[in-house]
């Protein structure tokens, strides 16, 4: 086997890889297109958080969401909410009446039902007394 034949093998291998990569990219593009809509039966999906919260409808709950701070009506506040669970849907909790714990107004009652997606909930405490005072200045 000569030195030259080894060189040709490397070139062939490189060229083959290039062609193969281009073909794979085209195949991947074709497979990304869905021929029909994807349907998922959510009734059969097991969600322990959904089931736990479903049993708490009508109870009070304290919820802290993922954000560092939120803004509402020009007021910046920490995402701490306390209210009665009105409804639980797949991926969503609705509270009403709901208090927003703000430093300037710790018992601000939001005028409409407030829905929070499950994926935004960082912490929750069921059966929390919404009239309890929380030292918001020290919460980080």
C-alpha positions in Angstrom: 0.0 0.0 0.0 1.5 3.3 -1.0 1.4 6.7 0.7 -0.7 8.0 -2.2 -3.5 5.4 -1.8 -3.9 6.4 1.8 -4.3 10.1 0.8 -7.0 9.1 -1.7 -8.9 7.2 0.9 -8.9 10.3 3.2 -10.2 12.5 0.4 -12.9 9.9 -0.5 -13.9 9.7 3.1 -14.1 13.5 3.5 -16.1 13.9 0.3 -18.5 11.1 1.3 -19.0 12.7 4.7 -19.9 16.0 3.1 -22.4 14.5 0.8 -23.9 12.4 3.6 -24.2 15.5 5.8 -26.1 17.4 3.1 -28.4 14.5 2.5 -29.1 14.2 6.2 -29.9 17.9 6.4 -32.4 17.6 3.6 -33.9 14.5 5.1 -34.2 16.3 8.5 -36.0 19.2 6.8 -38.5 16.8 5.2 -39.2 15.0 8.5 -39.9 18.3 10.4 -43.1 18.8 8.4 -46.1 17.1 10.1 -48.6 15.5 7.8 -51.4 15.6 10.3 -52.1 17.5 13.6 -50.7 15.9 16.8 -53.4 15.1 19.3 -52.8 14.3 22.9 -55.5 13.0 25.2 -54.9 15.2 28.4 -57.3 13.1 30.4 -54.9 10.3 30.5 -51.8 12.4 31.3 -50.7 12.0 35.0 -50.0 15.3 36.6 -49.5 15.0 40.4 -49.5 18.9 40.9 -52.9 19.1 39.0 -54.3 16.3 41.2 -53.0 17.9 44.4 -54.4 21.3 43.6 -57.7 19.8 42.3 -58.3 18.6 45.9 -57.8 22.2 47.3 -60.5 24.0 45.3 -62.2 26.5 47.6 -59.2 26.6 50.0 -56.7 29.5 50.4 -53.2 29.2 49.0 -50.0 31.3 49.0 -48.2 31.3 45.7 -44.8 32.7 44.8 -44.0 32.8 41.1 -40.7 32.4 39.3 -40.1 36.1 38.5 -37.9 38.4 40.6 -40.5 41.2 40.3 -43.6 42.1 38.4 -45.2 45.4 37.4 -48.9 46.2 37.6 -50.6 49.6 37.4 -47.1 51.2 37.4 -46.3 49.5 40.8 -43.3 47.1 41.0 -43.8 44.2 43.4 -42.5 40.8 44.3 -44.6 37.9 42.9 -46.4 36.8 46.0 -50.1 36.1 45.7 -52.6 34.8 48.3 -56.2 33.8 47.5 -58.9 31.2 47.2 -58.6 28.6 44.5 -61.5 29.2 42.2 -60.6 26.7 39.4 -57.9 24.3 38.3 -57.4 23.5 34.6 -54.7 21.5 32.9 -51.6 23.7 33.5 -53.4 26.6 35.1 -54.6 27.7 38.5 -57.2 30.5 39.0 -57.5 32.5 42.2 -60.3 34.7 43.3 -60.4 36.8 45.4 -56.6 37.2 45.4 -54.4 39.5 47.4 -51.1 40.7 45.9 -48.6 41.2 48.7 -46.9 44.5 47.9 -44.6 46.5 50.2 -46.8 49.6 49.9 -50.1 47.8 50.1 -49.7 44.3 51.6 -53.5 43.5 51.3 -54.1 44.8 47.7 -57.0 42.8 46.4 -56.9 42.2 42.6 -60.3 43.2 41.1 -60.6 40.1 38.8 -59.8 36.4 38.9 -56.0 35.8 38.4 -54.8 32.8 36.5 -51.2 31.5 37.0 -49.6 28.9 34.8 -48.2 25.9 36.7 -44.7 26.3 35.1 -44.4 29.8 36.6 -45.1 28.6 40.2 -41.9 28.5 42.2 -43.5 27.7 45.6 -47.0 27.3 47.1 -48.4 26.8 50.5 -51.9 25.5 50.8 -54.3 26.6 53.6 -52.4 29.8 54.2 -54.1 32.6 56.1 -54.2 35.5 53.6 -54.7 38.0 56.4 -51.3 37.1 57.9 -48.7 39.8 57.8 -45.5 38.9 55.9 -42.3 41.0 56.3 -41.9 41.6 52.5 -38.9 43.9 52.9 -36.8 40.9 54.0 -37.9 38.4 51.3 -35.3 37.9 48.7 
